[in-house]
Structures are given as C-alpha cells and as structure tokens.
Amino acid sequence: MYERIEDLKSCGDETSVVVNLSKSWKNADYQRKKAVAMIMIHRIIITEDGSAKIEWNI
C-alpha cells in the first residue's frame, strides 16, 4: 500500500493535469478522458453475475 502511495506522489505532474482537467471535463475529448481514467483507476473487476467493482488508485 505504501509503495502505491509513493508511486502516486511521484506522478505529481500527472495529478495536477487531472485536477485541471476536472474543471473542463464536459469539453474534454475522448483521449483526455481516457488519460484521466488510466491515472485514477487501478483495476475493474467484473464477476460472473455481472456485478462490477472498481479499484481506485486514490
């Protein structure tokens, strides 16, 4: 867990981009939204019954 926190701290530039992008999310293109999702989402788990769980990086 602590390793992941350190990884996120080292992504300071990317984090500031995410914060700036959150202000203009409605107007962002697909590529920018995908980049934000890649930073914020660690993994999406979909089970056999169709339920989904998102593991966040934050």
C-alpha positions in Angstrom: 0.0 0.0 0.0 2.8 2.4 0.9 4.5 1.7 -2.4 1.4 2.7 -4.3 1.2 5.9 -2.3 4.8 6.7 -3.2 4.1 5.9 -6.9 1.2 8.3 -6.8 3.3 11.0 -5.2 5.9 10.7 -7.9 3.1 11.4 -10.5 2.7 15.0 -9.3 2.7 16.4 -12.8 0.0 14.0 -13.9 -2.1 14.7 -10.8 -2.1 18.4 -11.5 -3.2 17.7 -15.0 -6.1 15.6 -13.7 -7.1 18.4 -11.3 -7.0 20.9 -14.2 -8.9 18.6 -16.5 -11.7 18.0 -13.9 -12.6 21.7 -14.4 -13.2 21.1 -18.1 -14.4 17.5 -18.1 -17.6 18.2 -20.2 -15.5 19.7 -23.0 -12.6 17.2 -22.9 -12.1 14.9 -25.8 -12.0 11.1 -25.5 -8.2 10.8 -25.3 -8.0 13.2 -22.4 -10.8 11.4 -20.5 -9.1 8.1 -21.1 -5.8 9.5 -19.7 -7.6 10.6 -16.6 -9.2 7.2 -16.2 -5.9 5.5 -16.6 -4.4 7.5 -13.8 -7.4 7.2 -11.4 -8.5 3.5 -12.0 -6.2 0.7 -10.9 -8.4 -2.2 -12.0 -12.1 -3.0 -12.9 -13.3 -6.4 -11.8 -16.4 -7.9 -13.4 -17.8 -11.1 -11.8 -19.7 -13.9 -13.4 -23.0 -12.5 -12.1 -22.4 -9.2 -13.9 -21.5 -7.1 -10.9 -18.6 -4.7 -11.2 -16.0 -3.4 -8.7 -13.6 -0.6 -9.4 -10.3 -0.5 -7.5 -9.1 3.2 -7.4 -5.6 4.5 -7.3 -6.6 7.1 -4.8 
